Amino acid sequence: MNAIAKFYDLTETVEKYEKQKKKAEKALKAAYKELVFLCPHPKAIDWNFGNRSGDYRVCMVCGIEDLASQGGTPGDEYDYGYPGYPNKEFWANTVVRKAENEEEFWSYRRHHWRVRDGKPKHP
């Protein structure tokens, strides 16, 4: 295949998948909005990144994050002051375990919703 044909083929491929990506992102945004409120958060995973941060928790089902949202001092997410801990009331009925490693912890994070003041909030 010559370079010009390859260029147009790649252009079509990129345009096709960019349209699909935008459609999927829109659908995921709506689905996550409902999912985090309906999810009973039955299983979660914790990880401590060190550097005086608290334990961070992620629901293994819906992916909502709790970046040490309770206790501590303001800014704990950025390693200032004293670390907080995941909101006890929000996670009251959740089976929690420590991640084997940081990679496992990251595999459940979806970067879309966080626990704030004991409730799901969109960042």
N, C-alpha and C positions, 0 to 999 in steps of 0.2 A: 504494500500500500504506500503510495507516495505521501509526502508530507502534507500537501494541501487536503487530500482526502482524509488523512488521519486527523488533521485539525478540525475539519467539519464534523467528522464522526464524534470526536471528543466534545465538541461544542454542543451537539445534540444530546449526547449522554448527560453532560452536566446540566443542561436546561431541564431535561426530563426529571432527573433526580432532585434538583433544587425545588421544582414544583411539588414533588411528592413529599419532600422534607418539610416544606412550609405547611402543607395540608396535615401532615402527621403531627407537627409541633402544635398546631391549633387544636387538633383533636386531643392530644395528650394534655394540654393545658386545661381543657374542660373536664377531662376524665380525672385528672389529679385533684382538681378542686372538689369534686364529689367524693373521690376515694378517701382523702385524708379525713373527711368528716364522718364517713360511714365505717371506716376501718376500726375494729376494736383493738388494734395494736397488740395482737396476742404475743408476738415475739419481737425482741429487739436485741441489738448488738451494741456493746460499748467499746470505746477505745480512748486511751489517754495519750495525747500527742506529746506529753512532757512539757517542759518549759513553764511549769507552774499553771498549766491549764487544767481544768477539771475533766471529768469523764464526759465524753460526748456520746450521745446515744442516737441510734437510727432504728426506726421500725423496719423490720425485715420484710414486711408485707407492702406497705405503702410508701416507704422511704422518707417519712417526715423526720426531720432532724431536731435534736435538742442539744444546743451548744452550751451546756451548763447554764441553763436559763434561770435557775433558782439559787438564791443565796449568793455569796461572794460579793464582790464590788463591781460597779459598772465597768464595762470594757473587758470582762474576763475572756471573751471570745478572742481578744487580741493580746492576751497574756499580760494585762495590767492588773495590779491589785491581787486580791485573793480569789482562787478559783471557786466557782459555784458547782452545782450538780444538777442532773436532770430533774425536772419538776416531778415531785413525788406523787402528787394527786393525778397528774396526767397519765403517768405510767403505773398506776396502782395495781392493775390487773395484768401486767405484762410479765412474761417470762424473759429475763434478761441474762445474757451471757457475754463474756469478754471475747472480743475478736481474737483469732489466732495471730493475726498480724494486721498491719495497716492496710494492706491490699484487700484483705477480706472486708474490712470495715468500709473502705471506699466503694466496694462493689454494691453495697446497698443504698448508698447516697444517691439522690436524684436531683438535688439542688433546686427544689421548687417550693417547699413549705417548711416552716420552722415552728417550734413550740415557743410561744411568747405569752407570758402571764397565764400559763396553764391552758392555752388554747392554740389551735392551729392558726398561723398567720402566714400570708404570702410575703416573702422578703422584698 
